[in-house]
Amino acid sequence: MSAGDITVSNQDVENEFYRSTERFQVITCWVGVVLDLVWFISDYFIIPTYWIPFLIFRASVSGITALILLTKKFHKLNIYMTLFVLVLGISVQNAYMWSVMDLEHLQKHAFAYMVLFIGVGMLVYWDFIYSVILLVITVISNIVFYKLNSALSVDQFVISGGLLVFTVALFSTFLIRTRYRLTLNEIRSRLELAKSKEVIEEERNIVVEQKKEITDSINYAKRIQRAFIPTEGDFNKHFTDSFVLFQPKDIVSGDFYWVRKKDDFIYYATGDCTGHGVPGGFMTMLGLSFLEEIIDTRNAIDPAEVLGLLRDKIINTLKQGASTEENKDGMDIVLCCLNTKTNEMHYAAANNSFYVVRNNEISDMKADKQPCGFFHDPKPFTTHKFQLEKGDCVYTYTDGYADQFGGPKGKKFRYKQFEEILLNNHSKPFPQQKDVLSKAFFDWKGNVEQTDDVLVIGIKIS
């Protein structure tokens, strides 16, 4: 049956869409009004100097929205326009609040700003044009208030939260668009199926299109993430011989790597964030952004100090605490610092050891037994120092390779086999080593689903 034979009109679909989503959107709107007001308590204790203007701003936004909700019988604004007024007001309100904050408070408030857009992306249904207008006005209001009030430099303002918030807002824009279209399509499908069984084939095509839209959105998230993660070519520019074996489980990865040259030192990190897929991807973006900030804007050069600062930022940004109900998101990570003049290696590691191969012997470089994130008994990270020699091979990795199930008995690959492959092939050219590792992994995996993200990095000291 062709689409022209379907008798459900667009008006019927829109009416059903409004009827089925209005109650939830009204509740969402009222919750937003109340929460925006309640948060002034936090303003009072955290930034007492500005709590009165913050309260006035919050009261204005919530008051206007509440008035629109209470008088909806006398105007033509639907609930989606009302929600737009609320979200836009809170976004402009946050832009003003940012403009009067110092660097420390701005960094802490960045997560709250991100939560606004994440919540909107998850809960709100509206036309794509509303998201575009919201994004444009958010950027403009931040620029205007920054010019009027902020004492921070542009670099501080952008690096300490502005870029990350903009990225999340942009991602949420496309997420809202996808959810809005998917919801309309779902309602149309439900009404059409109620009228005729002959539309089943037509609905199959709609499902395929819906899946494509979801995949396209996740692929868009992948492009954002890969813009943060260096390419293998960029990584290899820093070393004479090296390789990166990067095999995400899903489209978006929870593993990441990072490299930066500063003076005579090359810093590089191998990280494994909590989870994989989109949740892990959000954590990798936090980790990469924080590493860039710590190395570029601070004088921290000691790997343990860098991991300590990274842990503090993760805990503060995610508002983690000792309560069992608090999230325990974080990462296992090894951060190496190679002196290019002396070949002395300094490293600090959180739950993530690595190997050094020298003279046909493999050494396991131990890590601190704690994550980079919330931990019930945190201790300062330890910087280890050792002298590398020409021809030494250093292999950093995450646990995805050794934890892969497969083989004749469906068991884990395990680290013993992993060590044997590295030891037996370390003298080969590094591109060939990468091929050997990749082939061994996929031969072991066979038809079994990939267990986790996989990341193995090798460098040779010249």
Protein Blocks (a to p, Z undefined) as FASTA:
>chain_A
ZZklpmbdfklmmmmmmmmmmmmmmmmmmmmmmmmmmmmmmmmmmmmmlmmmmmmmmmmm
mmmmmmmmmmmmmpcbdfklmmmmmmmmmmmmmmmmmmmpcfklmmmmmmmmmmmmmmmm
mmpccdfklmmmmmmmmmmmmmmmmmmmpccdfklmmmnommmmmmmmmmmmmmmmmmmm
mmmmmmmmmmmmmmomklmmmmmmmmmmmmmmmmmmmmmmmmmmmmmpccfklmmmmpmb
dcdddddfblbdcbdcddddehjbccddddddehehjllmmmmmmmmmmmmmmmmmmccf
bfklmmmmmmmmmmmmnopafbfkbccbdcddddddddfklopacdddehiacdddeehi
acddddddddedddfbdcddddddddddehiacddddfklmmpgedjnopafbjmlmmmm
mmmmmmpcfklmmmmmmmmmmmmnmmaccfbdcdddddddZZ
